[in-house]
Amino acid sequence: MGTVVKIVAVTVAVLAVLGGIAGAAYLIATGLSARPSPGALEARVARAAHRFAVPRAVRNMANPIPVSPEVIAAGREHFADHCASCHANDGSGKTEMGQGLFPKPADLATVSQELTDGELFYFIEQGIRFTGMPAWGTGTPEGEQASWHLVHFIRHLPQITSSEVEAMEAMNPRSPVEVRQEIEAERFLQGDDLAPAEPLAPAHAH
């Protein structure tokens, strides 16, 4: 029995040392920079881990809210206001904020269509640790309903039209610079002795 314990202890110690070496090598090789995209293997492992973490009962859930134009519209408005700054209005992730994250947001119109309704709902409600995806769940029936609306909208993304994307632009949150420019322009039009602010380059988010 003592021999078995020693073998197990030595094995654990060796694995710990190898894990430490691998971790140190990862730190040195990447510098923990968020600029590059994850490698194919890293992305595959992370995606499998995310899906494995979703409880089976949730993974197998179907969207309890029937789809309708009104539900799609509600999801579209919610997405434009809460999600588009990272995911873009069309779900591509091609935004300044999104491209600065690690990992970069997946293309919701393609990659995320492989997920079940329950998985999408879980990731919206709970977020994804070690990524830029926050947990949007409020613990209320209204919050869960809004998340299911988003699931329907994500399913709709492969068919989204240019007119929908254009309409969403008016729903996107405005930056402080844009708000200030609008206030100063309004004051100028009202006769205040103030010229409208010159457009400023958007500040990089950190």
Stockholm file with secondary structure:
# STOCKHOLM 1.0

chainA/1-206         MGTVVKIVAVTVAVLAVLGGIAGAAYLIATGLSARPSPGALEARVARAAHRFAVPRAVRNMANPIPVSPEVIAAGREHFADHCASCHANDGSGKTEMGQGLFPKPADLATVSQELTDGELFYFIEQGIRFTGMPAWGTGTPEGEQASWHLVHFIRHLPQITSSEVEAMEAMNPRSPVEVRQEIEAERFLQGDDLAPAEPLAPAHAH
#=GR chainA/1-206 SS CHHHHHHHHHHHHHHHHHHHHHHHHHHHHHTTCSSSCCCHHHHHHHHHHHHHHSCHHHHTCCCCSCCCHHHHHHHHHHHHHHTHHHHCTTSSCCSHHHHTSSSCCCCTTTGGGGSCHHHHHHHHHHCCTTSSCCCCCCSSHHHHHHHHHHHHHHHHGGGCCHHHHHHHHTTSCCCHHHHHHHHHHHHHHTTCSCCCCCCCCCCCCC
#=GC SS_cons         CHHHHHHHHHHHHHHHHHHHHHHHHHHHHHTTCSSSCCCHHHHHHHHHHHHHHSCHHHHTCCCCSCCCHHHHHHHHHHHHHHTHHHHCTTSSCCSHHHHTSSSCCCCTTTGGGGSCHHHHHHHHHHCCTTSSCCCCCCSSHHHHHHHHHHHHHHHHGGGCCHHHHHHHHTTSCCCHHHHHHHHHHHHHHTTCSCCCCCCCCCCCCC
//
